[in-house]
Amino acid sequence: MVGFFVAAIVVTLVQLLRLHDRRLLALLAAFVLLALAHSRQPGDPWGRRFHLAAGTAGLGLLVLLSPRPARR
């Protein structure tokens, strides 16, 4: 499972360097935190904390990608 997240980190990092889109930083953070969470032993409290932080990064990504209403 960790291998999947490492591959996702590499692909996201390549896209970040190629596109220079700062919104990809939130996605990169989510993948890094999920890789850390899944690398921990079951029952380790840090695994839960990393999962919570990854969810927070995902919510941040949602905010970044949500369309903004037009200003008048």
C-alpha contacts under 8 A as a table, 3 or more apart, distances in Angstrom:
res1	aa1	res2	aa2	distance
1	M	4	F	5.40
1	M	5	F	6.87
1	M	38	H	7.15
2	V	5	F	5.20
2	V	6	V	6.22
2	V	35	A	5.31
2	V	38	H	6.11
2	V	39	S	6.42
3	G	6	V	5.03
3	G	7	A	6.18
4	F	7	A	5.16
4	F	8	A	6.19
5	F	8	A	4.87
5	F	9	I	6.05
5	F	31	F	5.83
5	F	32	V	7.23
5	F	34	L	7.04
5	F	35	A	5.42
6	V	9	I	4.97
6	V	10	V	6.30
6	V	31	F	7.71
6	V	32	V	7.65
6	V	35	A	6.78
7	A	10	V	5.13
7	A	11	V	6.25
8	A	11	V	5.16
8	A	12	T	6.01
8	A	31	F	6.77
9	I	12	T	5.16
9	I	13	L	5.98
9	I	28	L	6.02
9	I	31	F	5.96
9	I	32	V	6.64
10	V	13	L	5.08
10	V	14	V	6.18
11	V	14	V	5.15
11	V	15	Q	6.25
12	T	15	Q	5.05
12	T	16	L	6.04
12	T	24	L	7.02
12	T	27	L	7.51
12	T	28	L	6.12
13	L	16	L	4.94
13	L	17	L	6.22
13	L	28	L	7.03
14	V	17	L	5.20
14	V	18	R	6.07
15	Q	18	R	4.91
15	Q	19	L	5.78
15	Q	20	H	7.73
15	Q	24	L	7.95
16	L	19	L	5.39
16	L	20	H	5.18
16	L	21	D	5.98
16	L	22	R	7.33
16	L	24	L	6.06
16	L	25	L	7.55
17	L	20	H	5.52
21	D	24	L	5.92
22	R	25	L	5.57
23	R	26	A	5.95
23	R	27	L	7.34
23	R	61	L	7.03
23	R	64	L	6.56
23	R	65	L	7.78
24	L	27	L	5.08
24	L	28	L	6.08
25	L	28	L	4.92
25	L	29	A	6.04
26	A	29	A	5.04
26	A	30	A	6.23
26	A	57	A	5.65
26	A	58	G	6.98
26	A	60	G	6.68
26	A	61	L	5.48
27	L	30	A	5.09
27	L	31	F	6.33
27	L	57	A	7.15
27	L	58	G	6.90
27	L	61	L	6.55
28	L	31	F	5.22
28	L	32	V	6.17
29	A	32	V	5.11
29	A	33	L	6.06
29	A	54	A	7.12
29	A	57	A	6.48
30	A	33	L	5.21
30	A	34	L	6.10
30	A	53	A	7.63
30	A	54	A	4.49
30	A	55	G	7.15
30	A	57	A	5.34
30	A	58	G	6.14
31	F	34	L	5.09
31	F	35	A	6.11
31	F	54	A	7.29
32	V	35	A	5.13
32	V	36	L	6.25
33	L	36	L	5.04
33	L	37	A	6.08
33	L	50	F	5.40
33	L	51	H	6.75
33	L	53	A	6.75
33	L	54	A	5.24
34	L	37	A	4.92
34	L	38	H	6.11
34	L	50	F	6.57
34	L	51	H	6.03
34	L	54	A	5.96
35	A	38	H	5.26
35	A	39	S	6.13
36	L	39	S	5.15
36	L	40	R	6.67
36	L	47	G	7.22
36	L	50	F	6.58
37	A	40	R	5.61
37	A	46	W	7.16
37	A	47	G	4.26
37	A	48	R	6.83
37	A	49	R	7.67
37	A	50	F	4.99
37	A	51	H	5.73
38	H	41	Q	7.78
38	H	47	G	6.80
39	S	47	G	7.85
40	R	44	D	6.44
40	R	46	W	7.33
40	R	47	G	5.53
41	Q	44	D	5.59
41	Q	47	G	7.46
42	P	47	G	7.59
43	G	47	G	7.55
44	D	47	G	5.52
44	D	48	R	7.26
45	P	48	R	5.38
45	P	49	R	6.48
46	W	49	R	4.90
46	W	50	F	6.07
47	G	50	F	5.20
47	G	51	H	6.25
48	R	51	H	5.03
48	R	52	L	6.18
49	R	52	L	5.04
49	R	53	A	6.14
50	F	53	A	4.99
50	F	54	A	6.06
51	H	54	A	5.02
51	H	55	G	6.24
52	L	55	G	5.10
52	L	56	T	6.27
53	A	56	T	4.95
53	A	57	A	6.22
54	A	57	A	5.01
54	A	58	G	6.18
55	G	58	G	4.92
55	G	59	L	6.28
56	T	59	L	5.07
56	T	60	G	6.24
57	A	60	G	4.92
57	A	61	L	6.19
58	G	61	L	4.97
58	G	62	L	6.29
59	L	62	L	4.93
59	L	63	V	6.36
60	G	63	V	5.10
60	G	64	L	6.24
61	L	64	L	4.98
61	L	65	L	6.14
62	L	65	L	5.22
62	L	66	S	6.01
63	V	66	S	5.30
